[in-house]
Amino acid sequence: MPKYVLHGKYFIIFFISMTLIFISCAHSKKITYFQDLEDTAKIYSQTINSGYEPKIQPDDVLGISVNSINPQATAIFNLSSNNIAQSTPGSDAGAAVNITQNSSALNGYLVNKKGIIDFPVLGKLVVEGLTTSQLSDTLKLKLDQYLKDPIVNVRLLNYKVTVLGEVNRPSTYSIASERITIVDAIGMAGDLTIDGKRENVLLIREESGERKFIRLDLNSSTLFESPYYYLKQNDIVYVEPSKSKAQSSAQSTFRFIAITVSVLTLIILAIYRL
């Protein structure tokens, strides 16, 4: 066999091998998180925003418990299942509501559209824009005239985030800790599928009467320094499908339409022949 034929075969094998390696590397570039960190033993550090706290917004439901050394005097400031003023998230009452979460009854105060709740004895309180710890401190000061050494705990009862798109378990997730990052939310959703677009994840957030659309890059370590790294209540995280997945879906739809049209055409021709 001539040498140039052998050389030609080796060239073809080499070309195919290099093409496969290139495709493999290109594909891994798309699915690797935080790929701008070098693969070495060097330690990289970033300052952690440990003071992050979500702020109270209209339509939030607040769980507020008051305690003191005198339980009888304290009772009037705590909700009970017997005297709940029923309300709905769309109402403007700012009063107490009874909601069900994780199969347990939770009593809470609905923040109305004006950012107000109606608290026993104290009356209407503007709570919008406060953190739960700030509201706790405010209530302690106001209750000092009624109770000795009051202890006030405030929690968001309806803190939830929604993860949709190319993840393994798309759903709405209730958050007990009032502190969750976008990485936590994606982890709860079972991580992105292989077809998820990691460099262009969409965060949808409503605050101060505006709906914001923010694009985040999971391939970059700068995500940890983003002001949107920590999620707020009712945030929506949407992971787009990659172009190849979208094209594949479109091609499947086109094939289905083409086959359906062909079958209908054959049926119509058969009927006319009869």
Secondary structure as GFF3:
##gff-version 3
##sequence-region A 1 274
A	DSSP	alpha_helix	3	31	.	.	.	ID=ss1
A	DSSP	beta_strand	61	67	.	.	.	ID=ss2
A	DSSP	alpha_helix	71	74	.	.	.	ID=ss3
A	DSSP	three_ten_helix	75	77	.	.	.	ID=ss4
A	DSSP	beta_strand	96	101	.	.	.	ID=ss5
A	DSSP	beta_strand	104	110	.	.	.	ID=ss6
A	DSSP	beta_strand	116	119	.	.	.	ID=ss7
A	DSSP	beta_strand	123	126	.	.	.	ID=ss8
A	DSSP	alpha_helix	132	143	.	.	.	ID=ss9
A	DSSP	beta_strand	151	156	.	.	.	ID=ss10
A	DSSP	beta_strand	160	165	.	.	.	ID=ss11
A	DSSP	beta_strand	171	174	.	.	.	ID=ss12
A	DSSP	beta_strand	180	181	.	.	.	ID=ss13
A	DSSP	alpha_helix	182	188	.	.	.	ID=ss14
A	DSSP	three_ten_helix	198	200	.	.	.	ID=ss15
A	DSSP	beta_strand	201	207	.	.	.	ID=ss16
A	DSSP	beta_strand	210	216	.	.	.	ID=ss17
A	DSSP	three_ten_helix	221	225	.	.	.	ID=ss18
A	DSSP	beta_strand	230	231	.	.	.	ID=ss19
A	DSSP	beta_strand	236	239	.	.	.	ID=ss20
A	DSSP	alpha_helix	243	273	.	.	.	ID=ss21
###
